[in-house]
Amino acid sequence: MNETTYLQAPPSVEFIPLIEPEIRGHEWKYVKECLDTGWVSSAGTYVDRFEQLLAEQSRCEHAVATVNGTSALHVALIVAGVQPNDEVLVSTLTFIAPVNAIRYVGAWPVFVDAEPDYWQMDAGRVVEFLENGCQWKDGALYNRRTGRRVTAIVPVHVLGHPVDLDPILQVAQKFGLKVIEDATEGLGATYKGRPLGSIGDIGCFSFNGNKLITTGGGGMIVTSNEKWAKKAKYLTTQAKDDPIEYIHAEIGYNFRLTNIQAAIGCAQMEQLDTYVAAKRGIADRYSAALGGISGIQPMRQATWGKSTYWMYTVLVKEEVYGTNSRQLLRALAAKKIQTRPLWQPIHQSPAHIISRAGELPISEQLSKEALSLPCSVGLSEDSQKRVIDELLLCARH
Ligand SMILES: *Cc1c(COP(=O)(O)O)cnc(C)c1O
């Protein structure tokens, strides 16, 4: 397709965003209550309630609210005991936040490629690296190539789909590594019947504006390790040992979520099940319609879990479809349909080029071919049909 031939949609045609928040429950009521009572800041009943709701949802004993998902990951790495110069295995096909968090604590990422079927961290490669690329010495595991100690694994459940965790948990246990689940895109999804975030040693959620539920910005740490939960609460609230005399035994962080944000979160959590159902409905309709277009490969669901389809993504096979993912993005943009590629694999990111990586070809290929389609909880069937019709029109005839 020639770029200059993209036909612009007329002004009367409505813009279809990639993903937007859905505010339709008790959000106003709960926020008003915060404003009316003056409980607007980092203490208040909504913070406690929101933590309780996330602990219940993820079937963990404890939950600690944070200012965003990135800070949740940062603190989770600290309480899991990751030290400066340690190495941490992490997905390379991910939003950059978990890799940044690994660097915040002075540790180094070891990038793991995606598997080609569901685009998640490849558990087989994790096992392969730990068994053959590492060496057990004096009760710890060391990367043979760098000589650094390997202490943790951060599987990132991308796009609302679970990573195959069992092989990862098994090898982690064998070598005493901690597993920190980045479940920021996986709220509501399950792995073998268990909610994501609760399966490793500690899990993290995000309530950014584009996530399944939102507080504007926010995050949560969940764990059943009481000591870690207490430490996480302590570190996220400035590590205050004596609130009267302002004694601090450690350098803490101001990573607190406000009561106003938590109030929105409580209202959003009441709708989690209906949001998940809406996302799955959107995915079913896309998959049924797009399965018949040659060169468009809809995302799939593994037998090991249930996806929420938080982000609905397809692969665009240029040789068959006749257009590549970036050309398709621009053609759809001209029709006022917003789409987006997946992330640049983080091992290729200029921000992390210092962390050397081997060959990670699957992630590189996926990031070239993937395109995420409009999938807001509130996406109407009419709007979705417009997206599908345009995808049909762009196909090679
Ligand atoms: C959104 C996201 C985060 C970070 O969450 P914020 O709340 O935006 O800080 C971390 N990891 C992944 C994979 C994400 O998609």
The ligand as an ORCA input file, in Angstrom:
! r2SCAN-3c Opt
* xyz 0 1
  C       1.902     -0.659     33.260
  C       3.045     -1.545     33.488
  C       3.935     -1.361     34.560
  C       4.021     -0.142     35.401
  O       2.938      0.399     35.905
  P       2.796      1.967     36.207
  O       1.637      1.974     37.120
  O       2.546      2.635     34.899
  O       4.056      2.436     36.876
  C       4.902     -2.317     34.788
  N       5.043     -3.375     33.991
  C       4.245     -3.571     32.920
  C       4.447     -4.782     32.092
  C       3.236     -2.662     32.624
  O       2.472     -2.849     31.546
*
